[in-house]
Amino acid sequence: MKISVGDKVRFLNEVGGGVVSRTEGDKMIYVLDEDGFEVPALRTEVVIVGKKATVDTPANQTSQVEPDGYEFEESPEEGEPKLMLACTRDESLTGNIRLYLVNDSNFFVFYTIGRYNNAKISNAYHGVVEPNTKIALDNMAIHYVDGVEYECQLMLFRKSKEYTPYKPLVKKIKLSGSKLLKDNSYVSNDYMDDKALLVYLVKDTFEKKLEELSAKDIKNVVAQKEQKPKGKKAVRRNDKEILEVDLHIHELLDDTRGMSNKEMLEYQLTKFHEIMKENKNQANRKIVFIHGKGNGILKSEIIKNLKKNYTWHSYQDASFEQYGFGATMVTI
């Protein structure tokens, strides 16, 4: 959607918005907020909430822009609904989080989010979020949301296209202050520039299958662990074509007491580099590094090292049937 002078916009990554007072090139715009300050912003950091308004320019001149109705250009594809709440840390205010509503779908969504107080609900947020958009809901102290139960009511619709009707959806969630305070609760994602804690309100088919796979994986791991004989732990399985290396810390060390998460990660990466060095001259050698799913940090570090230090090797996700999402295969 083209952004023009006079459009009313809302900031995606910050609370607030205003009216576009001027544009600069293809990337930069200037937004006049309610206090009369002109705020620079990238076009990608705002979303239009209204088209064409009357604005006061910095030179205190009134620019009359021809009124025009605002209409969102809807995708012809319906797709599946997928919505979530995203929490990011407010780096400027320790102990605070920013709360967003993310709509990763081609539906408009009317939402109300209320806080429970015994059997009653006080309305905290409500409105309509456009397709494939994230909106900032609040910036608040973690202790304010700790243990509070929220009820999210969602109604999905499309304005100008036919669509499959969905019954109004109701989802209850509870945010844990201790979880919001932990570093590993926040992960890299496709929606926010910063790491975020994602709470799904509506899952698509892929996320549902991933959840089912996770539960199945847990059962398999427990069953394998019960059947596994006591003795020396096997770190790797060396077949003719595939070298399998398990980087789970409990497979590499018998005792991790006293080690921080950072130290354990460094040990795992050292083992990764050691294996890569040992096999650097083994052309077409396939190595499967089992890192597990977890919070994705070990996998991210492995991929980062492959891109930076081993660019002449190829890599891909290992067999989904055998490893799920928990392994990466490198070909020397």
Residue, then its C-alpha position, 0 to 999 in steps of 0.5 A: m500500500k502506497i504511503s502518501v502525505g496526509d495518510k494517518v499511520r501507526f508505528l509497528n514497533e512503538v506505541g503511537g502514530g500520527v499523520v504523514s507530513r512529508t516523504e523522503g525518497d522511497k524509504m523514509i517518511y516523517v510522521l507528525d504526532e499528536d504533540g506536534f513533533e515530526v518523527p522520522a520513520l521507515r515506510t516498513e515500520v508503519v501501517i496505514v490506518g486512514k487515508k488522506a487527512t489535513v496536516d500542518t506542515p513544519a512550516n505551519q502551513t496547512s496542506q489540504v489533501e483531497p479526501d479518499g476512502y481507505e481500502f485494504e487490498e486483500s489477497p485473492e488467497e484465503g489461506e489459514p488463520k494464524l494469530m499470536l501474542a508476541c512479548t519483547r523486552d523493553e531494553s530502555l526500561t528494565g522489567n518491562i515488556r512490549l506486547y504485540l498482536v501478530n496476525d499472520s493470515n489473510f483475514f481481518v480479525f476483530y479482537t477483544i482481550g480482557r483481564y480476569n478479576n475473579a469471575k469478572i473481566s475488564n476489557a484491556y484491548h480491543g479493535v480490528v487488526e488487518p491481514n499480515t500485520k502486527i500491532a503494538l498493544d501495550n508496554m507494561a511492567i512484568h509484575y503487572v501481568d505475572g499470573v494474570e489470566y487473559e481471555c482473547q475473543l477473536m472473530l475472523f472475516r474478509k471484507s471484499k472476498e469470499y471466505t470460509p466462515y470460522k466460529p468466534l474463537v475464545k482462547k484463555i492464556k496466562l503469562s508467567g513473570s518468571k518465564l518473561l524474565k528468562d533469557n531463553s524464553y525469547v527466540s528469533n522469529d519471523y515477525m519481530d526484529d528483536k527476539a520474542l516470546l510467542v503465545y499462539l492464539v490460533k495455530d495453522t496446520f503446520e504448527k499443529k503438526l509440529e505440536e503433535l510431533s513434539a509430543k510424539d518425540i517426547k514419548n519416543v525419547v522416554a521409551q528409548k531412554e528406558q530401554k537404553p542399557k547403562g554403560k558408556k555413552a555413545v557420542r557418534r555412530n559411524d556408518k559407511e556413508i553417514l557419521e552421526v554426532d549427538l551434540h546433546i550436552h548429556e551425551l558429551l558430558d557425564d556431569t554438567r554441574g557448575m557449568s553455565n548455559k554459555e559454557m555448555l553451548e561453547y563445549q557443544l560448538t567445540k565438539f562441532h568444530e572438532i568433528m568438522k576438522e577431522n572430516k575436512n578431507q573426506a569428500n562427500r562425507k555426510i555428517v548428521f549433527i543432532h542438536g535437538k529442537g529446544n529453543g533453537i540456540l545450538k542449531s542457530e549457532i551451527i548454521k551461523n558457523l556453517k555460513k561463516n567458516y565452512t562455506w564450501h560445504s553444503y547443509q540441510d535439515a536431516s531426515f524429518e522422519q528419523y530426527g524430526f526438526g532436531a538435526t542438520m546434515v552437512t555434506i563435506 
